[in-house]
Amino acid sequence: MSHALMLGTTTSGEVEKVLVSSSGKLEVDATITGGGDATLAEQQVQTAHLAVIEGDTTSLDAKVVACDTTGKSTLAEQQSQTTHLATIAGDTTSLDTKVVACDTTGKATLTEQQAQTALLTTIQGDTTSLDAKITACDTGAVVVSSGSITETNSGAIASSVAKISQGYDATIASGGSGLQQTLVYGRDNVGDLEALKVNANGNLQVIVEEQTKETTSAQLWTAQSIGAGASAQTASVNMSNYRHISVYGDTTSTLGDLIKIEFSDDNSNWYVSDQSYIYPDMTTGVFAHTITEIICVPYVRFSTTNTDASSHTYNLKYTALRH
């Protein structure tokens, strides 16, 4: 075993050997100062305080009952409630944007209703008073409880009765009851009563007023150009208030192209009768036709097809008769 001498320097820089005890332990010169270090007296004060605190906590532990967590809220339950509350918060926010604040402008007020209640109370009292004063009407008969009824028109009644006399004819023999003559009146156009009149033979006289024949006319085609091989239809004529119609006009076509008369009940679907044709003159192109039968459909129109190789023009007019 090799040996080594351990050296060290002093605070003044001198080299000195490191000393050990006889048992080989390092000798240390430790200087302990008391500035800011714990003292026995201070630790004893703290020990006294800790003893008091220990007594207090022991007393508190005996007084505080352990928390009973049975049936109490859990974190999972609170998290579930938080989810529901978040949904409710979203719904209430949405509802708040949809619900309009109540507009009370011009609405009933308590003051106005109280005023009406006061008026209704007055009306109730009045109607109750009236009900007590009015006797129920006996509709079975008119009874004169006292006194008498005086008739003051005997003369006028007698004169009217005298004008009603008995009459007879070939089938009613004289004597007995016979026929009772009655004068019949009617009101004229100003509301006055007038007696109905008969002639010498007993026939009722009647004034028959001649009804004016009302007509309407219109131009359906004015120089209407129809190309070669093309077809055309006029506008419809509303016959709701008319019963007859005449159509007339002229065309530059002399090929004898027929003009069809079409009928419709809805002004949409049109029908042609095999007898409903107008024949223009093949020399002059003039045409005229009257439907003498009563027209029962509400709509009429006219159509034709140009069979020529060139275009032709048409002039077409109608007159409808009400009666």
ZIQUIUR-V162767 format. One record per residue. PHI is phi as a letter, one per 20 degrees, with the letter a starting at -180 (none if undefined). D_LAST is the distance of its C-alpha to the last C-alpha in whole Angstrom. Layout:
phi d_last
PHI D_LAST
PHI D_LAST
This chain:
phi d_last
none 159
e 159
c 159
c 158
e 158
e 155
d 155
b 153
d 153
e 154
f 152
e 155
n 154
e 157
e 157
c 158
f 158
e 156
e 158
c 157
e 159
f 162
e 159
n 157
e 154
f 153
e 154
c 152
e 152
d 149
d 149
d 146
d 145
e 143
f 141
n 137
e 138
f 137
d 140
f 141
f 141
f 137
f 136
f 138
f 135
f 133
f 134
f 134
f 130
f 129
f 131
f 129
f 126
f 127
f 127
f 124
f 122
f 124
f 123
f 119
f 119
f 120
e 117
e 114
e 113
f 111
f 108
e 106
e 103
f 102
m 98
e 98
f 96
d 97
f 96
f 93
f 92
f 91
f 90
f 87
f 86
f 87
f 84
f 82
f 82
f 81
f 78
f 77
f 78
f 76
f 73
f 73
f 73
f 70
f 69
f 70
e 68
e 65
e 65
e 64
g 66
f 64
e 62
e 63
f 62
m 59
e 60
f 62
d 65
f 68
f 68
f 65
f 65
f 68
f 66
f 63
f 65
f 67
f 64
f 63
f 66
f 66
f 62
f 64
f 67
f 64
f 62
f 65
f 66
f 63
f 63
f 66
e 65
e 62
e 62
g 60
f 57
e 58
e 55
f 56
a 57
e 57
d 61
e 63
f 66
b 68
m 67
b 64
d 61
d 60
e 57
d 57
d 54
g 55
f 54
f 50
f 50
f 52
f 50
f 47
f 48
f 49
f 46
e 45
c 46
e 46
c 44
b 44
c 42
f 43
e 43
d 45
f 49
f 50
n 53
m 52
f 50
m 47
d 44
e 43
e 41
c 39
e 37
d 34
d 32
b 29
e 28
e 26
f 24
d 28
n 30
e 32
f 32
c 31
f 32
f 30
d 30
c 31
e 31
f 35
e 34
n 33
e 29
f 27
e 26
c 22
e 20
e 16
e 14
f 12
e 9
f 9
e 6
e 7
c 9
b 12
c 15
a 18
e 21
e 22
c 25
c 28
l 31
f 31
e 34
c 34
f 38
g 40
m 39
e 36
c 33
b 30
c 27
f 24
f 23
f 20
d 16
f 15
d 11
g 12
d 9
c 7
c 6
c 8
b 11
d 13
c 17
b 20
r 23
b 27
b 30
e 34
e 34
d 35
e 35
m 32
f 31
f 28
d 25
e 24
d 20
d 21
c 19
b 20
d 20
c 22
m 22
c 26
e 26
d 24
c 24
c 24
e 23
f 26
d 23
d 21
c 23
d 23
d 26
f 27
f 29
f 33
d 34
e 32
n 30
f 27
b 24
a 20
b 18
c 14
e 13
e 11
f 12
f 9
e 11
e 12
e 15
e 15
c 17
c 17
b 20
c 22
b 26
b 28
c 32
e 35
e 37
f 39
e 42
c 41
f 38
c 35
d 33
c 29
c 26
b 23
c 20
c 16
c 13
d 9
d 6
f 4
d 0
